[in-house]
Amino acid sequence: MLGYNLITHQTTKEGLKVNAVLVHEGVDIAKEYYLAFLLDRNSQRPAIVCSKYGGVEIEEVDKKTHPRFPH
C-alpha cells in the first residue's frame, strides 16, 4: 500500500499517494458515531453531518434512514 495511489470515490481518478499507514492495536468498541465537517458543493457553505450509525458508509445510512429525500 505504501507508495501506491489510493483511489476511492472521494479522490480524483489518479488517486492520492499513500505516504503513511496508521496501525493501532485492536480495541473493543462499545459504540460508534459518524461525524463530518464538510463543504456542501451545491450551496458552497459548510455543513455538519452526524449519525448514530458509525462504522458504515454514511451514504447508505442516509438512503435507508431518510427515504423521503431524493438521492
N, C-alpha and C positions, 0 to 999 in steps of 0.2 A: 504494500500500500504506500509506503514512504517513497517519495519521488515520483509517484504516478499522479495523474489527474483524476480527481473525483468528480464524476458527472452525476448530477441529480436534477430534479425538476426545478430546483432553486438556483442553479448555476447556468452559465451560458453553455452552448453546445460543446465548447472546448473544455469546460470544467475548471476546477481550481487545483493547483499543485498541492499535494499533501506534504507538508514540511515537518509535521509532528503528530504524534498519536498519544492521547492520554489514556493510560491504563490504570484502573483502580481496583482494589480488592472487592470481591463480592460482598454485598450487604443485603440484609433483609429490609425490604421497603414496605412499610405499613400502608402508606397512601401516597398517590402521585397526583399532581395537578399540572395543568398546562398553562403557561403564562407567556405572552409575547407582546413586545412593544414593536410596532411596525409602522410603515408608511402606507396608507391607503392610496393605491395607484389612481383610483377614479377621482377622489376629492383632493389628492395631494396634501393630505393632512395626517398627523399622527393618529394612531389607533391602538387600543389595547384589546387583546383577545385573551380570554381566560376560560378555563373549563375544569370541571371536577374530574374529567376523564383524561388523566395524564398517561403518558407512555404509549400513546397510539397516534395514528395520523389524524390531525385535527380536522382536516378536510372531510374525512369520512365521518367523524363525530358530528360535525356540523350538518351533513346531509341527513344523518339518521335522527338527530335530535331537534332539528329545525326544518321540517319538511315544508313549512309554509313559505319559506324564502326560495325564490328561483335560483337555480345553480347552473 
